[in-house]
Amino acid sequence: MSTEQREDTGKGAEHRPWFRRNPALNLAYRIGVGVVGGLVLVAGVLMIPYPGPGWLVVFAGLAILATEFEWAGRVLRFAKRYYDAWVAWLRRQNLLVKALVLAATGLVVIATCWLLGAFSLVGGWFGLDWAWLQSPIFGSRG
C-alpha cells in the first residue's frame, strides 16, 4: 500500500492531506522527511559502538522515514525484532561471553578514535606528540 493510499491517523497528521493536494509540496515534504530521517539514521549508525543512545537514534531515524516510506517501516520492524533477539541472547550468556562482547565493543571504540585522530588531538592538549597517536587517515598535524 502506498503512502498516498494510507489514511492519516494520530496526532500531527492533520497537515498531510493539505500537502498531498499539491504534487510539488508533497514531493518536497517527502524529500524533507527523507533527508531528516536519513541524517538521523546515519548519525545513529555512527553512534552504535559508543556508549549512549546509538540504537535509539537508529530506531528514531527509521521511524521518521517510516512516516512516508513503507520500506522504512519494514526495515524498522526487522531491526527491532533482531535487536530484541540479540539482547535476549546476550542476557542468557555467561559472564565470560558478556565480557568478550564488551571488550570487542571497546576495541571498536578505541580503533575508531585512533583512526579519526582523537588521541592525537587530546595528546596535543597535553604536549604529547608521540608518533603512534597520529591517525593513519588524517596524518600528522604539522
C-alpha positions in Angstrom: 0.0 0.0 0.0 1.4 3.4 -1.0 1.7 6.3 1.3 -0.9 8.2 -0.7 -3.4 5.3 -0.1 -2.8 5.2 3.6 -5.2 7.2 5.6 -3.5 9.6 8.1 -4.2 8.8 11.7 -2.9 10.1 15.0 -1.7 13.4 16.2 0.3 15.6 13.9 -1.1 14.1 10.7 -3.6 16.9 10.1 -1.3 18.7 7.7 -0.7 15.7 5.3 -3.9 16.0 3.3 -3.0 19.6 2.6 0.4 18.6 1.3 -0.9 15.8 -0.8 -3.2 18.0 -2.7 -0.2 19.7 -4.3 2.2 17.3 -6.0 5.1 19.7 -5.7 4.5 20.3 -2.0 4.0 16.5 -1.5 7.3 15.8 -3.2 9.1 18.5 -1.2 7.7 17.1 2.0 8.7 13.6 1.2 12.2 14.8 0.3 12.4 16.7 3.6 11.3 13.7 5.6 13.9 11.5 3.6 16.7 13.9 4.3 16.0 14.4 8.0 15.3 10.7 8.6 18.4 9.7 6.7 20.6 12.1 8.6 19.2 10.8 11.9 19.7 7.2 10.8 23.3 7.8 9.7 24.1 9.6 13.0 22.6 6.6 14.9 24.6 4.1 12.9 27.8 6.0 13.7 26.9 6.1 17.4 26.2 2.4 17.8 29.6 1.3 19.0 29.8 4.1 21.5 28.2 4.5 24.9 24.9 6.2 24.6 21.8 6.1 22.6 23.1 4.7 19.3 20.3 2.2 18.7 17.7 4.5 20.0 18.8 7.1 17.4 18.8 4.4 14.6 15.2 3.5 15.5 14.2 7.1 15.6 15.6 7.7 12.1 13.8 4.7 10.8 10.6 5.8 12.5 10.9 9.3 10.8 11.5 7.6 7.5 8.6 5.2 8.1 6.1 8.1 8.3 6.5 8.5 4.5 8.2 5.3 3.2 6.7 1.8 3.6 10.2 0.2 3.1 11.4 2.0 6.2 8.6 0.6 8.3 9.5 -2.9 7.2 13.2 -2.3 8.0 12.2 -0.8 11.4 10.2 -3.9 12.3 13.0 -6.2 11.1 15.7 -4.2 13.1 13.6 -4.1 16.2 13.0 -7.9 16.0 16.7 -8.7 15.6 17.8 -6.2 18.2 15.4 -7.7 20.7 16.7 -11.2 19.8 20.4 -10.0 20.2 19.6 -8.5 23.7 17.8 -11.6 24.8 20.6 -13.9 23.6 23.2 -11.7 25.4 21.2 -11.8 28.6 21.3 -15.6 28.5 25.1 -15.8 28.2 27.5 -16.3 31.0 29.8 -13.5 32.3 32.7 -14.5 30.0 30.7 -14.0 26.8 29.4 -10.7 28.1 32.9 -9.6 28.9 34.1 -10.6 25.5 31.3 -8.6 23.8 32.2 -5.6 26.0 35.9 -6.0 25.1 35.1 -6.2 21.4 33.0 -3.1 21.6 35.8 -1.3 23.5 38.3 -2.2 20.8 35.9 -0.8 18.1 35.7 2.5 20.0 39.4 2.7 20.6 40.2 1.9 16.9 37.8 4.5 15.6 39.0 7.1 18.0 42.6 6.4 16.8 41.6 6.4 13.1 39.7 9.7 13.5 42.7 11.3 15.3 41.1 11.8 18.7 44.1 10.5 20.5 46.4 12.9 18.7 44.1 15.8 19.4 43.9 15.1 23.1 47.6 14.3 23.3 48.3 17.7 21.7 46.4 19.4 24.6 48.9 17.9 27.0 52.0 18.4 24.8 52.3 14.7 23.9 53.5 14.5 20.3 54.0 10.8 20.0 54.0 9.3 16.5 51.7 6.4 17.4 49.0 8.8 18.4 48.8 10.1 14.9 45.8 9.0 12.8 46.8 6.9 9.7 43.9 8.6 7.9 44.5 12.2 8.7 48.2 12.1 9.2 50.3 14.5 11.3 49.1 17.9 12.5 52.3 19.6 11.5 
